[in-house]
Amino acid sequence: MVRILDKQSSLLNNFLAELRDENIQKDSMRFRRNLERISEIMAYEVSKTLDYKVTEVITPLGEASMMLGEDQIVLAPILRAAVPMMNGMLNYFDKAQVAFIGAHRHYRKKGEMEIRVEQVTTPVLDDKVLVILDPMLATGASMELTYDALVEKGGTPKHTHICTAICSKEGVERIQKSLGKGRVTLWTIAVDEEMTLKSYIVPGIGDTGDLAYGDKL
């Protein structure tokens, strides 16, 4: 299932516009905060799909029957670009566990690109709700490898939510083909049509990791 959130106008569009704006991008603190803000809204949207149970809450004057979530959430940010998204999600899913994934692009001498997943730290995932975070979904290769690595090490989640700010059309199609048979929902604000030869989304945002934390070697 694919949920594209800019189909309905909301504050998400304002935050995404600032993420895209090359002038506002110069303020790395605001860039990180906008990633947090879109993640907070995404957390709220994801929360509508979770399981709840009736729980009695004792107040100073009596009892209140409340519908409270019963799912254990595991957040999995792909380092380093998704760290602000993790912070935003934790503002809402404050009891969530966290897995960490190290994935990056590696360019061979001939200019060919490959995705390397070099770090996987995760709690047990069986019967939990996994939320994988990455600001951009370009080819979909890193997301596919990340999902496979997490399941191989942590077990099978009850459901997986993939949360991104922007996807390419190609990336969406790849995730639908490779992960579509599992219990997976892809959330994104917008889908852009094009990619460069180096697999950067156009118009996109740019390198989100560099914009959030500075240029890397």
Secondary structure, 3 states (H helix, E strand, C coil): CEEEHHHCCCHHHHHHHHHHCCCHHHCHHHHHHHHHHHHHHHHHHHHCCCCEEEEEEEECCEEEEEEEECCCEEEEEEECCCHHHHHHHHHHCCCCEECEEEEEEEECCCCCEEEEEEEEECCCCCCCEEEEECCEECCCHHHHHHHHHHHHHHCCCCEEEEEEEEEEHHHHHHHHHHHCCCCEEEEEEEEECEECCCCCEECCCCCHHHHHHCCCC
